[in-house]
């Protein structure tokens, strides 16, 4: 019986050794979906301190001023690119001149900061005194039209150049017709 008891003990030891050394499979569970990759987090916003806030405000103000400057420059260029032309030895406004002056008047009504110098010119024919007088009458006619349109007199001044500042050189009717004019110089009051 001792023998059987030894044999039983040895068998139990071998069984325990086999069971202890065997690989255990992990318990089976239902597969789970892999977690979706996390969306990239937005870049952290810089912390605004007083200096960076002031710099940003200054940058925005500079952009606003530049846009306003460009807008005003475009309006000024529009006004200055147009001339009011007159018939020979006349200072009355033509219908075409009145149409142009109505457009100038609209721009001046919208932009109250503009002041205007109206320059009267003549062609080379006539005496110096006569041409200065005629140039002054042309500039005044333009000023009177704009005043009647609603532009304040204090925003306008007139000056005569007579034949001293021709737009076109030459002694042809084409050159003369380009020199019989009133043109504008625009200023911006602060």
Helices and strands as residue ranges (DSSP letters): H 2-21, H 50-80, E 84-85, H 95-110, E 114-121, H 128-149, G 153-155, E 156-162, H 173-179, E 181-188
